[in-house]
Amino acid sequence: MYASRNKVDLAVEVWESLNCESVGADEIFAIQRVVEERYGRSAVDSPMVIARWLADEGAVLRHAEVMDLWIAWSEERPYDPAFRNILNIDGLAQAIASLRRLENLRRKYAVDNKTEGLRLVREKGREGRTEALEKSKDIKRTTDERARYAEIAEWLTLWMQSPETFEMWIDLRLSSKDFKEKFPYSILE
């Protein structure tokens, strides 16, 4: 069907297949549908992002339609802003900060009885754990990097199993002899 290897090229390819010069709600919706079919729901970008890609390719935008579609799209995805850039596992300090942000969000959604928000928090934790595990097994990485990602994967596992006790546990872990031997440098650097 479509030969593109990334979302931007796919969006342009779908637009070109629609054989229209201007872009509005129908065209963007068609592109979002194809992106979702190929990459999954979480890969679908906002109407504004897609419109920008197409404008860069010379499309004439029907601005009012694009804006209306973006407003509707935003209302359907109320949790997106809270999860934007929430998880960073590139270092131990970043991972701890990310876990604390996730835990704050989890507590807020629990108090507000927001089951969808709680599901998304758990999903984000699982995604981070999966990414950390993959990086911990990547032989192209240094031994220190693999150890760091394995440690972060363990943290995410423990947080998902018992989020209420994570803060106490991480304090104990950071002061443990094993941790200090494994990671002799300061994690806050």
LINDAMO-V875690 format. One record per residue. SS is DSSP state (A for helix, B for strand, O for the rest). PHI is phi as a letter, one per 20 degrees, with the letter a starting at -180 (* if undefined). NEAR is the number of other C-alpha atoms within 8 Angstrom. Layout:
ss/phi/near
SS/PHI/NEAR
SS/PHI/NEAR
//
This chain:
ss/phi/near
O/*/2
O/d/6
O/e/5
O/f/8
O/d/6
O/b/6
A/f/8
A/f/8
A/f/9
A/f/14
A/f/13
A/f/11
A/f/10
A/f/12
A/g/12
A/f/8
A/f/6
A/f/7
O/l/6
O/c/7
O/e/6
B/d/8
B/c/15
O/c/11
A/f/9
A/f/7
A/f/10
A/f/13
A/f/8
A/f/9
A/f/12
A/g/10
A/f/8
A/f/9
A/f/14
A/f/12
A/f/8
A/e/6
A/d/9
O/n/9
A/g/7
A/f/6
A/e/8
O/f/10
O/e/7
O/f/9
A/g/11
A/f/9
A/f/8
A/f/12
A/g/12
A/f/8
A/g/11
A/f/13
A/f/10
A/f/7
O/e/7
O/o/6
O/f/10
B/e/8
B/e/10
O/e/9
A/g/7
A/f/6
A/f/9
A/f/16
A/f/9
A/f/8
A/f/10
A/f/11
A/f/8
A/f/8
A/f/10
A/f/9
A/f/7
A/f/6
O/c/7
O/f/7
O/e/7
A/g/7
A/f/6
A/f/6
A/e/8
O/f/6
O/l/5
O/f/9
O/d/11
O/c/9
O/d/12
O/f/6
O/b/9
A/f/11
A/f/9
A/f/10
A/f/13
A/f/8
A/f/8
A/f/12
A/f/11
A/f/9
A/f/9
A/f/12
A/f/9
A/f/8
A/f/9
A/g/11
A/f/8
A/f/8
A/f/12
A/f/10
A/f/7
O/e/6
O/l/6
O/e/9
A/f/8
A/f/6
A/f/10
A/f/11
A/f/8
A/f/8
A/f/11
A/f/9
A/f/8
A/f/9
A/f/11
A/f/10
A/f/8
A/f/12
A/f/13
A/f/9
A/f/8
A/f/13
A/f/11
A/f/8
A/f/11
A/f/12
O/d/7
O/f/8
O/f/5
O/f/4
O/e/8
O/f/7
A/g/6
A/f/6
A/f/9
A/f/13
A/f/9
A/f/11
A/f/13
A/f/12
A/f/8
A/f/13
A/f/13
A/f/9
A/g/9
A/f/13
A/f/9
A/f/10
A/f/12
A/f/10
A/f/6
O/b/8
A/f/10
A/f/6
A/d/8
A/g/10
A/g/9
A/f/7
A/f/8
A/f/9
A/f/8
A/f/8
A/f/8
A/f/8
A/e/8
O/f/8
A/f/6
A/g/6
A/f/11
A/f/11
A/f/7
A/f/6
O/c/8
O/f/7
O/e/5
O/f/6
O/f/8
O/e/5
O/f/4
//
